[in-house]
Amino acid sequence: MLPAILKLFFLITVIFLLFTSDDVLYSQEVKYETGDLKFEFRKTESFTDAALLDILLLPREKFFNRINLEEDLQRLNKFYFDNGFFDAIIDTSTSVDKDDNEIDVKFIIIEKPQYNIKEITFHGLDKLPAEITNEINNNKVIEAGSPYNKNKINLERDRIIDILLNHGYYYAQIDTGRSKIDSSRTGIIIGKYSDEMQQNPEYKNKVLVGIRFIGTNDVFRFGKIKIKIENNKYDIKKNVIQREMAFKEGDIFSKSKILESEKNLSKHAIIQLGRVVPVTIYRNLKIIDMDVNITLNKKYEITPSIFTSYQTNRLFLGTGIEYKDKDFFGGGRVFSISAEGQYNSTYINALILKLSLFQPFLFNNNITATYTPELGFLNLTKQLQYLVWKNLLRTTYFIADYTFYNNAFSDITFDYLKLKFDVLGNGVYDNLYLVNSILGLTLVHNNTNNLFNPSKGFYHSITFESAGNIPRLINIFNKSLNYSQYYKLNTVNSFYFDISGDRQTSIVATNFEIGDIIEYGKSENIIPVTSIYKYFMGGGNSLRGWRAQTGGILDKPEEGGNFLVKGSLEWRRKPFPQRSFFYPVWGVVFLDYGNVWETDRYFKLNQVALSCGFGIRYDSFIGPIRVDLGFKLYDPLAANGEKWLWQKPSAIFKNKYAIQFGLGNAF
């Protein structure tokens, strides 16, 4: 009897040991926290500690878990393999700090050589027309001689498939049935040379990459296009939907034309969702019938709002209400009327009444137009008030995704202004009436991947404006008309780099802007450019160590200047794990530079101010909520011996810092 009980006890013990994790055993004794994580590189170090830490789960969990350690080891091995370090050796060692109840982890990494691609071949593309072959061979993501990188090879695969899908090859895809080497069965074959061949320097540490495509024989065309409008209670005409299609029956099938059509439909506020989908495929006829499925929004809408905005570098808190008709007299036109109040301080605020008429189709589906008349009462300072009647006609032209400039904006502005100003500050105001007209053209390149918080890509815009042309013509008949004459050039450039391996958790962003207002002409009716058209420095979107409108090599910084140079460099990082409540929080460090001058003639390099600091962002459904603490790193207007932040430490928290709030990133 006793031996049987002992056997049963032994069996239960074995089962318990086999199926109880380290975490359970730890929990019965003491739960260790994750301590220091270190990397020990033998011979070479190709990646920074920060880049590798972003891959791991251990630093994102408070308590040490051996399963997480094993998974992190696999993550590191995969990361090195995907970057061409096929022979890398990675090991771990742990040590227990009983005083602090922590387990320290060391990753020992022997990278060995990184493999390069000796040859990359595409199979199944030999029968394509020459123009498609040329398109495939241009703008390659990766070529022979490049280091092996799995992400870039996948991007190359996707690029080629997109080209094929845009030229009628509806069934183009990777031949997953023939890929015998890649276990993920993506159709991408990676072959290492034999050890014997690698004795030859020509083949040493090199691989062959082959991508095999199928579905490249038959070219399909668009067939019949059927428009379906769900619950069409507003009687939206089908021709309004039809004109937004970027293709017609008989055209060669193109995925990009489908996406362009859906993008055109998204311009219509009355359309909640517009999907263009293949429904019937006739393989013998090589024709694909398409359905356009439309779901409508409500036609009328009244929306209250609370918002923030930056104007002349000042942060305003606003509230408003808007009425909108999303199909005004048919055709997808949108008419809206809104009233809003904006507040910065007792003497700086605004009341605005605005109307807007949006035309989604002007001549063709690449051009839209918006006419916006606006009546505003603006208090810019205690001594300066504006009553403004603005009129803006903006025409927007979408050029193409594949050209450098994607969009163009053409603006015609005619403003009537009444200025009420107290020159002496004694409560006695003078009035000045003037008009301003602007003819402007803006070209935009934008390939960033996110509207609110981009992690990669490049934004560039260049604007040219000419002011005073219309008033100058009117002045022939009305000699009492006051106006300004100037040219304005402005360019904004922003770059975004994801240094966390496309995980969007560590981003380096940089921005540069230069603007110049060049006044010309002499006449008793020509007056200097007024403040609302000038540049300002200091505040949440420029030098963050200065309060709003306090920067600049100007006698009166609050009145602005005509020449602007500014830029920023930011590192944005998410320090918390994805499953954490604090995952939407970003930590940011930044360096700003720039200034504003009266004109470009007064620009001096040693007058470029510097500010530095740090802040936090919280991703919300309306964009990142921002708080920054900025310091005056270099103040060109400070007294000698106090220009640099460290030269007078006692003044740092007196007049050398500023706290900035905002909605959205600084750029």
Helices and strands as residue ranges (DSSP letters): H 2-19, H 22-29, E 33-42, H 49-53, G 58-60, H 66-82, E 89-97, E 102-110, E 116-123, H 130-137, H 150-165, E 173-174, G 176-178, E 188-192, G 197-199, E 206-214, E 221-230, H 238-242, H 255-265, E 271-282, E 287-296, E 300-311, E 314-325, E 334-343, E 349-359, E 367-379, E 384-398, E 407-421, E 430-446, E 457-467, H 469-474, E 486-498, E 506-519, G 531-533, G 557-559, E 563-573, E 585-597, G 600-602, G 605-607, E 609-620, E 623-634, G 645-647, G 649-651, H 652-655, E 657-663
